[in-house]
Amino acid sequence: MRKDASNHSSRRDFVKQSSLIAGGLIAAPLFSKANYFSGADDVIKVALIGCGGRGTGAAMQALLTKQNVKLVAMADAFSDRLERCYKSLTADSKSGDKTVKDRVDVPAERRFVGFDGYLKAIPLADVVILATPPGFRPIHFEEAVKQNKHIFMEKPVATDPAGVQKVLAAAEQAKAKKLNVVVGLQRHYQNSYRELFKKKNLIGDITSAQAWWNNDGVWVNKRQPGQTEMEYQMRNWYYFVWLCGDHIAEQHIHNIDVINWFKGGYPVKAQGMGGRQVRKGKEYGEIFDHHYVEFHYADGSILNSQCRHIPGTMSKVDELLVGTKGIIQTGAANIVSSKGKVLYQYDTKLENNPYQTEHDELFAAIAKGEYKFADAENGAKSTMTSILGRMATYTGQVIEWDKAINSGIDLHPKQYDFAATPPVLPDADGFYPVATPGVTKYGF
C-alpha cells in the first residue's frame, strides 16, 4: 500500500482490498493509517433490504452514526412499504430530534420493488442492512457476502435448519474476507449486559437458567380482497413459520441468546410443550401462542425457557442465571450471592441505547478500516437454538441438536413470486394446519 494511502485511497479501494485479505484477527486494523472516511470522498454507502418497521429503525440508526453515512438504495417486496419508509426517513423532525433526511439519497431509480430487489440494491452499497422477514435472511446474507459487503442483519437469521446451515457457510466466507457482520441481538451491545458478562464468574459455575418473553403479542394484518395467497402470507408474515420462525424464534431468541452467551455454548437437546390457547383464528396462521422448553447443555445444566403471546397474562421479558455461588438477574442488572448479598449492581443511569450502539460501533470500525465484528456464527447458532425449541414443542419429543441442524429441513417455497404457491396453504374454511404434539413428526 502506498505511504499516502490514508489521504488518497478511495473507499472503493478499501472495500476491494478488504475482500482480498483473509485470515486476520478480530479487531485488528486492516491498514495502519486506517481512517478512510475523513475526506470529501469518505461516504459510506448503505443499502436497506426490507423497509418495514424494523428496517426503517435500523436505517435511521445507521444514518445517526457519526460517520459520513448515506442511504443510497432501498429494496422491498412491496412498493407501499418502501415508500412509507422513504417518507419516514426524509421527514422533518417534529420533536426537535435530529433529522437524517440530508443523508438519504435514494431517487426513484434506486428504489427496487419485488422479490429480486435485493439483487439490484446490494451492488450499490458498501454496507447492507438486512431487515426483511427472517425467512429471507439466508439468501440475502449469502448474496451480500458474495458481493463483499459489510453487513448489519436482524435476528433471527433463518427459520429452518437449511437456512441456518446456509448462514453458517456464508459466515465462514465473511470471516475469510474480513467483512464486518453485526447481528441485531442487541443485548451484546448493551452496557449492563456487557458488565454483567465481565463479572459472571462471581456466581461460579452456571448450573441452570431461566428466560422469559411473555406479553400480549404483536400485530395482525388481515387478508384484503384481491391478494394472492403468497401476498397475504407476506403481508401477515408473523404468523407463518417459513417467514417468521414462530415467536420463539422471532422474539424469544433474544433471551435464549443471552443464556447461550453467558454459558459459552449451545444446547445439545431440548424437550418442551406448547400450543395455541387463544390465537385460534385463521388470521393467526400456523404458529403457537405459547412455548415452554427445557434446553439441555452438554455440562448437564438446563435452561427453562418460556414465551407467551396471550393478552391479560403476566408480562415479563428477562433472564436469570443460577450458579454455584449466586445468581445473575439481568433485568435488575445485578449479581447476588447464594446468601442474598448483592455482589454487584450496575448503575442503570449509565445504560445506553443498544440499538444505536450496535450501529455506532459497526460504522466506526468500517470507517477506521478495522475488522472487528463476526456475529453471524453466533446469530445462526442462537437462531438454531430457538428452532430446536420450536421443533420440541411442535412434536412433544426430545429433539437432539446434531440431528436437527443436519436434518436438511427446508420450509421455503421453490419459487418466490406473488403468483407462486407458498409452502403452507389453508383448508376450505381458511384455516392453516397447526402442529400437534404427539402427532407432528420430522422424520429423523
C-alpha positions as a Markdown table, in Angstrom:
| # | Residue | x | y | z |
|---|---|---|---|---|
| 1 | Met | 0.0 | 0.0 | 0.0 |
| 2 | Arg | 1.3 | 3.5 | -0.8 |
| 3 | Lys | 2.6 | 5.7 | 2.0 |
| 4 | Asp | -0.1 | 8.3 | 1.4 |
| 5 | Ala | -2.9 | 5.8 | 1.2 |
| 6 | Ser | -4.9 | 7.3 | 4.0 |
| 7 | Asn | -5.1 | 10.6 | 2.0 |
| 8 | His | -5.7 | 9.2 | -1.4 |
| 9 | Ser | -7.0 | 5.7 | -1.3 |
| 10 | Ser | -10.7 | 5.7 | -2.0 |
| 11 | Arg | -13.4 | 4.0 | 0.0 |
| 12 | Arg | -13.8 | 1.7 | -3.0 |
| 13 | Asp | -10.2 | 0.7 | -2.7 |
| 14 | Phe | -10.8 | -0.2 | 0.9 |
| 15 | Val | -13.8 | -2.3 | 0.2 |
| 16 | Lys | -12.0 | -4.1 | -2.6 |
| 17 | Gln | -8.8 | -4.7 | -0.6 |
| 18 | Ser | -10.8 | -5.8 | 2.5 |
| 19 | Ser | -12.3 | -8.5 | 0.4 |
| 20 | Leu | -8.9 | -9.8 | -0.7 |
| 21 | Ile | -7.2 | -10.1 | 2.7 |
| 22 | Ala | -8.1 | -13.3 | 4.6 |
| 23 | Gly | -7.2 | -14.9 | 7.9 |
| 24 | Gly | -6.6 | -11.9 | 10.2 |
| 25 | Leu | -7.6 | -11.4 | 13.8 |
| 26 | Ile | -10.8 | -9.9 | 15.0 |
| 27 | Ala | -10.4 | -6.2 | 15.9 |
| 28 | Ala | -7.1 | -6.0 | 14.1 |
| 29 | Pro | -6.9 | -2.9 | 11.8 |
| 30 | Leu | -6.6 | -3.8 | 8.2 |
| 31 | Phe | -4.4 | -0.8 | 7.5 |
| 32 | Ser | -2.0 | 1.2 | 9.7 |
| 33 | Lys | -3.3 | 4.6 | 8.6 |
| 34 | Ala | -6.9 | 3.5 | 8.5 |
| 35 | Asn | -9.3 | 6.3 | 8.6 |
| 36 | Tyr | -10.6 | 6.1 | 5.0 |
| 37 | Phe | -13.7 | 8.1 | 5.6 |
| 38 | Ser | -12.3 | 11.5 | 6.7 |
| 39 | Gly | -12.3 | 13.5 | 3.5 |
| 40 | Ala | -14.7 | 14.5 | 0.7 |
| 41 | Asp | -14.7 | 11.0 | -0.6 |
| 42 | Asp | -15.4 | 9.4 | 2.7 |
| 43 | Val | -19.1 | 8.5 | 2.2 |
| 44 | Ile | -20.1 | 5.0 | 3.4 |
| 45 | Lys | -22.9 | 4.0 | 1.2 |
| 46 | Val | -25.7 | 1.9 | 2.7 |
| 47 | Ala | -28.5 | -0.2 | 1.1 |
| 48 | Leu | -31.6 | -1.1 | 3.0 |
| 49 | Ile | -33.1 | -4.5 | 2.2 |
| 50 | Gly | -36.5 | -4.7 | 3.9 |
| 51 | Cys | -38.3 | -1.5 | 4.6 |
| 52 | Gly | -40.8 | -2.4 | 7.3 |
| 53 | Gly | -40.8 | -1.0 | 10.8 |
| 54 | Arg | -37.5 | -2.7 | 11.9 |
| 55 | Gly | -35.8 | -1.8 | 8.6 |
| 56 | Thr | -36.8 | 1.8 | 9.0 |
| 57 | Gly | -35.5 | 1.9 | 12.5 |
| 58 | Ala | -32.2 | 0.2 | 11.6 |
| 59 | Ala | -31.7 | 2.6 | 8.7 |
| 60 | Met | -32.4 | 5.6 | 11.0 |
| 61 | Gln | -29.8 | 4.3 | 13.5 |
| 62 | Ala | -27.2 | 3.8 | 10.7 |
| 63 | Leu | -27.8 | 7.4 | 9.5 |
| 64 | Leu | -27.5 | 8.8 | 13.0 |
| 65 | Thr | -23.9 | 7.5 | 13.5 |
| 66 | Lys | -21.0 | 9.9 | 13.5 |
| 67 | Gln | -19.6 | 8.7 | 10.2 |
| 68 | Asn | -20.4 | 10.1 | 6.8 |
| 69 | Val | -23.1 | 7.6 | 6.1 |
| 70 | Lys | -25.6 | 7.9 | 3.2 |
| 71 | Leu | -28.5 | 5.7 | 2.3 |
| 72 | Val | -28.3 | 5.2 | -1.5 |
| 73 | Ala | -30.6 | 2.2 | -2.3 |
| 74 | Met | -33.7 | 0.6 | -0.9 |
| 75 | Ala | -35.5 | -2.7 | -1.7 |
| 76 | Asp | -38.7 | -4.3 | -0.5 |
| 77 | Ala | -41.2 | -6.8 | -1.8 |
| 78 | Phe | -43.9 | -4.1 | -1.6 |
| 79 | Ser | -43.8 | -0.5 | -3.1 |
| 80 | Asp | -46.1 | 0.9 | -0.4 |
| 81 | Arg | -43.9 | -0.3 | 2.4 |
| 82 | Leu | -40.8 | 1.1 | 0.7 |
| 83 | Glu | -42.3 | 4.5 | 0.0 |
| 84 | Arg | -43.6 | 4.7 | 3.6 |
| 85 | Cys | -40.1 | 4.0 | 4.9 |
| 86 | Tyr | -38.6 | 6.6 | 2.5 |
| 87 | Lys | -41.1 | 9.2 | 3.6 |
| 88 | Ser | -40.3 | 8.5 | 7.3 |
| 89 | Leu | -36.5 | 8.8 | 6.7 |
| 90 | Thr | -36.8 | 12.0 | 4.8 |
| 91 | Ala | -39.3 | 13.7 | 7.1 |
| 92 | Asp | -38.6 | 16.9 | 9.0 |
| 93 | Ser | -38.3 | 16.4 | 12.7 |
| 94 | Lys | -41.4 | 17.4 | 14.7 |
| 95 | Ser | -40.0 | 16.9 | 18.1 |
| 96 | Gly | -36.6 | 18.6 | 17.7 |
| 97 | Asp | -34.8 | 15.3 | 17.3 |
| 98 | Lys | -32.0 | 15.2 | 14.8 |
| 99 | Thr | -33.3 | 14.5 | 11.2 |
| 100 | Val | -31.5 | 12.2 | 8.8 |
| 101 | Lys | -33.1 | 13.4 | 5.6 |
| 102 | Asp | -29.9 | 15.0 | 4.3 |
| 103 | Arg | -28.3 | 11.6 | 4.4 |
| 104 | Val | -30.9 | 9.9 | 2.2 |
| 105 | Asp | -30.1 | 9.9 | -1.5 |
| 106 | Val | -32.4 | 7.3 | -3.0 |
| 107 | Pro | -34.1 | 8.6 | -6.2 |
| 108 | Ala | -36.8 | 6.5 | -7.7 |
| 109 | Glu | -34.4 | 4.6 | -9.9 |
| 110 | Arg | -32.7 | 3.3 | -6.8 |
| 111 | Arg | -35.8 | 2.1 | -5.1 |
| 112 | Phe | -36.3 | -1.6 | -6.0 |
| 113 | Val | -39.6 | -3.4 | -5.6 |
| 114 | Gly | -40.1 | -7.2 | -5.7 |
| 115 | Phe | -38.6 | -10.4 | -4.5 |
| 116 | Asp | -35.4 | -9.8 | -6.5 |
| 117 | Gly | -34.9 | -6.1 | -5.4 |
| 118 | Tyr | -32.0 | -7.0 | -3.2 |
| 119 | Leu | -30.0 | -8.2 | -6.2 |
| 120 | Lys | -30.2 | -4.7 | -7.6 |
| 121 | Ala | -29.7 | -2.7 | -4.4 |
| 122 | Ile | -26.7 | -4.6 | -2.8 |
| 123 | Pro | -24.2 | -3.8 | -5.6 |
| 124 | Leu | -24.7 | -0.1 | -5.0 |
| 125 | Ala | -23.6 | -0.1 | -1.3 |
| 126 | Asp | -20.6 | -0.6 | 1.0 |
| 127 | Val | -22.8 | -1.7 | 3.9 |
| 128 | Val | -26.0 | -3.7 | 3.6 |
| 129 | Ile | -28.8 | -3.7 | 6.2 |
| 130 | Leu | -30.9 | -6.9 | 6.1 |
| 131 | Ala | -34.2 | -6.4 | 7.7 |
| 132 | Thr | -36.9 | -8.4 | 5.8 |
| 133 | Pro | -38.9 | -11.1 | 7.4 |
| 134 | Pro | -36.3 | -13.5 | 8.7 |
| 135 | Gly | -37.1 | -16.3 | 6.2 |
| 136 | Phe | -35.3 | -14.4 | 3.5 |
| 137 | Arg | -32.2 | -13.7 | 5.7 |
| 138 | Pro | -30.1 | -16.7 | 4.5 |
| 139 | Ile | -30.3 | -15.8 | 0.8 |
| 140 | His | -29.8 | -12.1 | 1.4 |
| 141 | Phe | -26.9 | -12.7 | 3.7 |
| 142 | Glu | -25.3 | -15.1 | 1.2 |
| 143 | Glu | -25.6 | -12.6 | -1.6 |
| 144 | Ala | -24.2 | -9.7 | 0.5 |
| 145 | Val | -21.2 | -11.8 | 1.4 |
| 146 | Lys | -20.7 | -12.9 | -2.2 |
| 147 | Gln | -20.6 | -9.2 | -3.1 |
| 148 | Asn | -18.1 | -8.4 | -0.4 |
| 149 | Lys | -20.3 | -6.1 | 1.7 |
| 150 | His | -20.1 | -5.3 | 5.4 |
| 151 | Ile | -23.5 | -6.3 | 6.9 |
| 152 | Phe | -25.9 | -5.5 | 9.6 |
| 153 | Met | -28.7 | -8.1 | 9.8 |
| 154 | Glu | -31.6 | -8.5 | 12.1 |
| 155 | Lys | -32.3 | -11.6 | 14.1 |
| 156 | Pro | -33.3 | -14.4 | 13.7 |
| 157 | Val | -31.1 | -15.2 | 10.8 |
| 158 | Ala | -33.2 | -18.1 | 9.5 |
| 159 | Thr | -36.4 | -20.0 | 10.1 |
| 160 | Asp | -35.3 | -23.6 | 9.4 |
| 161 | Pro | -32.2 | -25.8 | 9.7 |
| 162 | Ala | -31.3 | -25.5 | 6.0 |
| 163 | Gly | -31.3 | -21.7 | 6.4 |
| 164 | Val | -29.1 | -21.9 | 9.4 |
| 165 | Gln | -26.6 | -24.0 | 7.5 |
| 166 | Lys | -26.6 | -21.5 | 4.7 |
| 167 | Val | -25.8 | -18.7 | 7.1 |
| 168 | Leu | -23.1 | -20.7 | 8.8 |
| 169 | Ala | -21.4 | -21.3 | 5.4 |
| 170 | Ala | -21.7 | -17.7 | 4.4 |
| 171 | Ala | -20.4 | -16.6 | 7.8 |
| 172 | Glu | -17.2 | -18.5 | 7.1 |
| 173 | Gln | -16.8 | -16.7 | 3.9 |
| 174 | Ala | -17.4 | -13.4 | 5.6 |
| 175 | Lys | -14.6 | -14.2 | 8.1 |
| 176 | Ala | -12.2 | -15.1 | 5.3 |
| 177 | Lys | -13.0 | -11.8 | 3.5 |
| 178 | Lys | -12.8 | -9.8 | 6.8 |
| 179 | Leu | -16.3 | -8.4 | 6.3 |
| 180 | Asn | -17.8 | -6.9 | 9.5 |
| 181 | Val | -21.1 | -8.6 | 10.4 |
| 182 | Val | -23.3 | -7.4 | 13.2 |
| 183 | Val | -26.5 | -9.3 | 14.1 |
| 184 | Gly | -29.3 | -7.4 | 15.9 |
| 185 | Leu | -29.0 | -9.4 | 19.1 |
| 186 | Gln | -28.6 | -6.0 | 20.7 |
| 187 | Arg | -28.1 | -7.2 | 24.3 |
| 188 | His | -24.5 | -7.9 | 23.3 |
| 189 | Tyr | -24.2 | -4.1 | 22.8 |
| 190 | Gln | -26.0 | -3.0 | 26.0 |
| 191 | Asn | -23.8 | -1.7 | 28.8 |
| 192 | Ser | -25.5 | -3.5 | 31.6 |
| 193 | Tyr | -25.2 | -6.9 | 29.9 |
| 194 | Arg | -21.6 | -6.3 | 29.0 |
| 195 | Glu | -20.7 | -5.5 | 32.6 |
| 196 | Leu | -22.6 | -8.5 | 33.9 |
| 197 | Phe | -20.9 | -10.8 | 31.4 |
| 198 | Lys | -17.5 | -9.5 | 32.5 |
| 199 | Lys | -18.3 | -10.4 | 36.2 |
| 200 | Lys | -20.2 | -13.6 | 35.6 |
| 201 | Asn | -17.6 | -15.7 | 37.4 |
| 202 | Leu | -18.8 | -14.2 | 40.6 |
| 203 | Ile | -21.6 | -16.8 | 40.6 |
| 204 | Gly | -19.3 | -19.7 | 39.9 |
| 205 | Asp | -20.3 | -22.4 | 37.5 |
| 206 | Ile | -23.7 | -21.8 | 35.9 |
| 207 | Thr | -25.9 | -24.8 | 36.7 |
| 208 | Ser | -29.3 | -23.6 | 35.4 |
| 209 | Ala | -31.1 | -20.6 | 33.8 |
| 210 | Gln | -34.5 | -19.2 | 33.1 |
| 211 | Ala | -35.6 | -17.0 | 30.2 |
| 212 | Trp | -38.9 | -15.2 | 29.6 |
| 213 | Trp | -40.6 | -13.4 | 26.7 |
| 214 | Asn | -44.2 | -13.2 | 27.9 |
| 215 | Asn | -46.6 | -10.4 | 26.7 |
| 216 | Asp | -49.7 | -9.7 | 24.7 |
| 217 | Gly | -48.4 | -10.4 | 21.3 |
| 218 | Val | -48.0 | -8.4 | 18.1 |
| 219 | Trp | -49.9 | -7.0 | 15.1 |
| 220 | Val | -52.1 | -8.8 | 12.7 |
| 221 | Asn | -52.6 | -7.9 | 9.0 |
| 222 | Lys | -56.0 | -9.2 | 7.8 |
| 223 | Arg | -56.5 | -10.6 | 4.3 |
| 224 | Gln | -57.5 | -8.0 | 1.7 |
| 225 | Pro | -59.6 | -8.5 | -1.4 |
| 226 | Gly | -57.6 | -9.5 | -4.5 |
| 227 | Gln | -54.5 | -10.7 | -2.6 |
| 228 | Thr | -52.9 | -13.9 | -3.8 |
| 229 | Glu | -52.1 | -16.4 | -1.1 |
| 230 | Met | -48.4 | -15.5 | -1.3 |
| 231 | Glu | -49.1 | -11.8 | -0.9 |
| 232 | Tyr | -51.4 | -12.4 | 2.0 |
| 233 | Gln | -48.7 | -14.5 | 3.8 |
| 234 | Met | -46.1 | -11.9 | 3.0 |
| 235 | Arg | -48.2 | -9.1 | 4.5 |
| 236 | Asn | -49.1 | -11.2 | 7.5 |
| 237 | Trp | -45.7 | -12.8 | 7.8 |
| 238 | Tyr | -45.5 | -13.1 | 11.6 |
| 239 | Tyr | -48.0 | -16.0 | 11.6 |
| 240 | Phe | -46.2 | -18.3 | 9.0 |
| 241 | Val | -43.3 | -20.4 | 10.1 |
| 242 | Trp | -41.4 | -20.3 | 6.9 |
| 243 | Leu | -41.3 | -16.5 | 7.1 |
| 244 | Cys | -41.2 | -15.8 | 10.8 |
| 245 | Gly | -40.0 | -18.9 | 12.6 |
| 246 | Asp | -42.8 | -18.6 | 15.3 |
| 247 | His | -42.4 | -16.1 | 18.1 |
| 248 | Ile | -40.0 | -18.4 | 20.0 |
| 249 | Ala | -37.5 | -17.6 | 17.2 |
| 250 | Glu | -38.6 | -14.1 | 16.2 |
| 251 | Gln | -38.6 | -12.6 | 19.7 |
| 252 | His | -37.6 | -15.1 | 22.4 |
| 253 | Ile | -34.3 | -15.6 | 20.6 |
| 254 | His | -33.1 | -12.5 | 22.5 |
| 255 | Asn | -33.4 | -14.2 | 25.9 |
| 256 | Ile | -32.2 | -17.6 | 24.7 |
| 257 | Asp | -29.2 | -16.0 | 23.1 |
| 258 | Val | -28.2 | -14.3 | 26.4 |
| 259 | Ile | -28.1 | -17.7 | 28.1 |
| 260 | Asn | -26.0 | -19.2 | 25.3 |
| 261 | Trp | -23.7 | -16.2 | 25.5 |
| 262 | Phe | -23.1 | -16.4 | 29.3 |
| 263 | Lys | -22.9 | -20.2 | 29.1 |
| 264 | Gly | -20.4 | -20.0 | 26.2 |
| 265 | Gly | -22.2 | -22.8 | 24.3 |
| 266 | Tyr | -25.3 | -24.1 | 22.8 |
| 267 | Pro | -27.8 | -26.9 | 23.9 |
| 268 | Val | -27.4 | -30.5 | 22.9 |
| 269 | Lys | -31.1 | -31.3 | 23.1 |
| 270 | Ala | -34.5 | -29.9 | 24.0 |
| 271 | Gln | -37.9 | -31.0 | 25.0 |
| 272 | Gly | -41.0 | -29.0 | 25.7 |
| 273 | Met | -44.7 | -28.3 | 25.4 |
| 274 | Gly | -46.7 | -25.6 | 23.6 |
| 275 | Gly | -49.9 | -24.9 | 21.7 |
| 276 | Arg | -52.4 | -22.1 | 20.9 |
| 277 | Gln | -55.0 | -21.4 | 23.6 |
| 278 | Val | -56.4 | -18.0 | 22.4 |
| 279 | Arg | -54.9 | -17.3 | 19.0 |
| 280 | Lys | -57.1 | -19.8 | 17.1 |
| 281 | Gly | -58.5 | -17.7 | 14.3 |
| 282 | Lys | -57.5 | -18.1 | 10.7 |
| 283 | Glu | -55.7 | -14.8 | 10.8 |
| 284 | Tyr | -53.1 | -16.3 | 13.2 |
| 285 | Gly | -51.8 | -18.7 | 10.5 |
| 286 | Glu | -50.0 | -21.7 | 11.9 |
| 287 | Ile | -47.9 | -20.5 | 14.9 |
| 288 | Phe | -48.4 | -21.3 | 18.6 |
| 289 | Asp | -49.2 | -18.7 | 21.2 |
| 290 | His | -47.1 | -20.3 | 23.9 |
| 291 | His | -44.0 | -22.5 | 24.2 |
| 292 | Tyr | -42.2 | -23.9 | 27.3 |
| 293 | Val | -38.9 | -25.6 | 26.7 |
| 294 | Glu | -36.1 | -27.4 | 28.6 |
| 295 | Phe | -32.8 | -26.8 | 26.8 |
| 296 | His | -30.1 | -29.3 | 28.0 |
| 297 | Tyr | -26.5 | -28.2 | 27.7 |
| 298 | Ala | -23.5 | -30.6 | 27.5 |
| 299 | Asp | -22.4 | -30.0 | 31.1 |
| 300 | Gly | -25.8 | -31.0 | 32.4 |
| 301 | Ser | -27.2 | -27.6 | 33.1 |
| 302 | Ile | -30.7 | -26.7 | 31.9 |
| 303 | Leu | -32.3 | -23.6 | 30.6 |
| 304 | Asn | -36.0 | -23.3 | 31.4 |
| 305 | Ser | -37.4 | -21.1 | 28.6 |
| 306 | Gln | -40.9 | -19.7 | 28.2 |
| 307 | Cys | -42.6 | -17.4 | 25.8 |
| 308 | Arg | -46.2 | -16.5 | 25.6 |
| 309 | His | -48.4 | -14.2 | 23.5 |
| 310 | Ile | -51.7 | -14.2 | 25.4 |
| 311 | Pro | -53.4 | -10.9 | 26.4 |
| 312 | Gly | -54.3 | -10.4 | 30.0 |
| 313 | Thr | -51.5 | -12.7 | 31.4 |
| 314 | Met | -48.3 | -11.8 | 33.2 |
| 315 | Ser | -45.8 | -9.8 | 31.1 |
| 316 | Lys | -42.2 | -10.5 | 31.6 |
| 317 | Val | -39.1 | -10.2 | 29.4 |
| 318 | Asp | -36.0 | -11.2 | 31.4 |
| 319 | Glu | -33.2 | -13.7 | 32.0 |
| 320 | Leu | -31.9 | -15.3 | 35.2 |
| 321 | Leu | -28.7 | -17.4 | 35.5 |
| 322 | Val | -28.1 | -19.6 | 38.6 |
| 323 | Gly | -24.6 | -20.5 | 39.6 |
| 324 | Thr | -22.9 | -22.5 | 42.4 |
| 325 | Lys | -22.2 | -19.2 | 44.2 |
| 326 | Gly | -25.0 | -16.9 | 43.3 |
| 327 | Ile | -27.3 | -15.6 | 40.6 |
| 328 | Ile | -27.3 | -13.0 | 37.8 |
| 329 | Gln | -30.5 | -11.1 | 37.3 |
| 330 | Thr | -30.2 | -9.3 | 34.0 |
| 331 | Gly | -33.5 | -7.3 | 34.4 |
| 332 | Ala | -32.3 | -6.0 | 37.8 |
| 333 | Ala | -28.8 | -5.6 | 36.4 |
| 334 | Asn | -27.2 | -7.2 | 39.4 |
| 335 | Ile | -25.4 | -10.2 | 40.8 |
| 336 | Val | -26.4 | -11.7 | 44.1 |
| 337 | Ser | -24.7 | -14.3 | 46.3 |
| 338 | Ser | -26.3 | -17.5 | 47.3 |
| 339 | Lys | -26.8 | -15.9 | 50.8 |
| 340 | Gly | -28.6 | -12.9 | 49.3 |
| 341 | Lys | -25.8 | -10.3 | 49.4 |
| 342 | Val | -25.6 | -8.0 | 46.4 |
| 343 | Leu | -22.2 | -8.6 | 44.9 |
| 344 | Tyr | -22.6 | -6.2 | 42.0 |
| 345 | Gln | -25.2 | -3.6 | 41.0 |
| 346 | Tyr | -24.9 | -1.9 | 37.6 |
| 347 | Asp | -25.7 | 1.8 | 37.7 |
| 348 | Thr | -28.6 | 2.0 | 35.4 |
| 349 | Lys | -28.1 | 5.7 | 34.8 |
| 350 | Leu | -25.2 | 4.6 | 32.6 |
| 351 | Glu | -27.4 | 2.4 | 30.4 |
| 352 | Asn | -27.2 | 3.1 | 26.7 |
| 353 | Asn | -29.5 | 2.5 | 23.7 |
| 354 | Pro | -28.1 | -0.7 | 22.4 |
| 355 | Tyr | -29.9 | -0.4 | 19.1 |
| 356 | Gln | -27.9 | 2.7 | 18.4 |
| 357 | Thr | -24.7 | 1.4 | 19.9 |
| 358 | Glu | -24.6 | -1.6 | 17.6 |
| 359 | His | -24.6 | 0.7 | 14.6 |
| 360 | Asp | -22.2 | 3.3 | 16.1 |
| 361 | Glu | -19.6 | 0.6 | 16.7 |
| 362 | Leu | -20.1 | -1.1 | 13.3 |
| 363 | Phe | -19.7 | 2.1 | 11.3 |
| 364 | Ala | -16.8 | 3.3 | 13.4 |
| 365 | Ala | -15.0 | 0.1 | 12.7 |
| 366 | Ile | -15.7 | 0.3 | 9.0 |
| 367 | Ala | -14.5 | 3.9 | 8.9 |
| 368 | Lys | -11.3 | 3.0 | 10.6 |
| 369 | Gly | -10.7 | 0.1 | 8.3 |
| 370 | Glu | -11.0 | -2.4 | 11.2 |
| 371 | Tyr | -12.3 | -5.9 | 11.0 |
| 372 | Lys | -14.0 | -6.1 | 14.4 |
| 373 | Phe | -17.3 | -7.9 | 14.2 |
| 374 | Ala | -18.1 | -11.5 | 13.3 |
| 375 | Asp | -21.6 | -12.0 | 14.8 |
| 376 | Ala | -23.1 | -14.3 | 12.1 |
| 377 | Glu | -22.0 | -17.7 | 13.5 |
| 378 | Asn | -23.4 | -17.0 | 17.0 |
| 379 | Gly | -26.5 | -15.4 | 15.4 |
| 380 | Ala | -27.0 | -18.6 | 13.4 |
| 381 | Lys | -26.5 | -20.9 | 16.4 |
| 382 | Ser | -28.8 | -19.0 | 18.7 |
| 383 | Thr | -31.3 | -19.0 | 15.8 |
| 384 | Met | -30.9 | -22.8 | 15.7 |
| 385 | Thr | -31.4 | -23.0 | 19.4 |
| 386 | Ser | -34.8 | -21.3 | 19.1 |
| 387 | Ile | -35.7 | -23.6 | 16.1 |
| 388 | Leu | -34.7 | -26.6 | 18.3 |
| 389 | Gly | -37.1 | -25.4 | 20.9 |
| 390 | Arg | -39.9 | -24.9 | 18.3 |
| 391 | Met | -39.3 | -28.4 | 17.0 |
| 392 | Ala | -39.5 | -29.8 | 20.5 |
| 393 | Thr | -42.8 | -28.0 | 21.3 |
| 394 | Tyr | -44.4 | -28.9 | 17.9 |
| 395 | Thr | -43.6 | -32.6 | 18.3 |
| 396 | Gly | -43.6 | -33.1 | 22.1 |
| 397 | Gln | -40.5 | -35.2 | 21.6 |
| 398 | Val | -36.9 | -34.8 | 22.7 |
| 399 | Ile | -35.0 | -33.2 | 19.8 |
| 400 | Glu | -31.2 | -33.5 | 19.6 |
| 401 | Trp | -29.2 | -30.6 | 18.2 |
| 402 | Asp | -27.0 | -32.6 | 15.8 |
| 403 | Lys | -29.9 | -34.4 | 14.2 |
| 404 | Ala | -32.0 | -31.2 | 13.9 |
| 405 | Ile | -29.3 | -28.9 | 12.4 |
| 406 | Asn | -28.2 | -31.6 | 10.0 |
| 407 | Ser | -31.8 | -32.6 | 9.1 |
| 408 | Gly | -31.9 | -30.6 | 5.9 |
| 409 | Ile | -35.4 | -29.4 | 6.7 |
| 410 | Asp | -36.2 | -26.5 | 4.4 |
| 411 | Leu | -39.5 | -24.8 | 4.8 |
| 412 | His | -39.2 | -22.4 | 1.8 |
| 413 | Pro | -41.1 | -22.3 | -1.5 |
| 414 | Lys | -39.4 | -23.4 | -4.7 |
| 415 | Gln | -40.2 | -20.0 | -6.3 |
| 416 | Tyr | -40.5 | -16.5 | -4.9 |
| 417 | Asp | -43.3 | -14.9 | -6.8 |
| 418 | Phe | -46.7 | -13.4 | -5.8 |
| 419 | Ala | -48.4 | -15.9 | -8.2 |
| 420 | Ala | -46.4 | -18.9 | -6.8 |
| 421 | Thr | -47.7 | -21.4 | -4.3 |
| 422 | Pro | -46.4 | -20.8 | -0.7 |
| 423 | Pro | -45.3 | -23.9 | 1.3 |
| 424 | Val | -48.4 | -23.9 | 3.5 |
| 425 | Leu | -52.0 | -23.5 | 2.4 |
| 426 | Pro | -55.3 | -23.0 | 4.2 |
| 427 | Asp | -58.1 | -25.6 | 4.1 |
| 428 | Ala | -61.5 | -25.0 | 2.5 |
| 429 | Asp | -62.6 | -22.9 | 5.6 |
| 430 | Gly | -59.4 | -20.8 | 5.5 |
| 431 | Phe | -57.7 | -22.4 | 8.4 |
| 432 | Tyr | -54.0 | -23.4 | 8.3 |
| 433 | Pro | -52.5 | -26.6 | 9.6 |
| 434 | Val | -51.1 | -26.3 | 13.1 |
| 435 | Ala | -48.6 | -28.6 | 14.7 |
| 436 | Thr | -49.9 | -31.2 | 17.1 |
| 437 | Pro | -47.6 | -32.6 | 19.8 |
| 438 | Gly | -47.5 | -36.3 | 19.7 |
| 439 | Val | -48.6 | -36.3 | 16.1 |
| 440 | Thr | -46.3 | -33.9 | 14.3 |
| 441 | Lys | -43.0 | -35.6 | 13.3 |
| 442 | Tyr | -39.9 | -34.6 | 11.4 |
| 443 | Gly | -38.7 | -37.9 | 10.2 |
| 444 | Phe | -35.3 | -38.1 | 11.8 |
